[in-house]
Amino acid sequence: MSQLQGILTRLISLQEKSDGGEPPQRFFEVNGEKKCSVKYFEKTSTFELEIYQQGEKPKSYQFDNVDMIAIEIFDVIN
């Protein structure tokens, strides 16, 4: 399985876990260091990507397309 396909699989499972309560969250790491996290909001069918950079405040981005956020995560962890 390619790395991009693995990211897509994790994002789709995030959508499936959503139960209307707290938004489910996933972290993406490289060598044990958190690079970003993703939350899925069922009400709006959107993903929130939070990118962590050492020494900086995390930056948040909204996506309504699973493919676009998967590509962004791929770029962040590579």
Summary of the structure (lengths in Angstrom):
residues: 78
radius of gyration: 12.1
end to end distance: 16.2
largest distance: 34.4
contacts: 197
relative contact order: 0.22
helix: 35%
strand: 33%
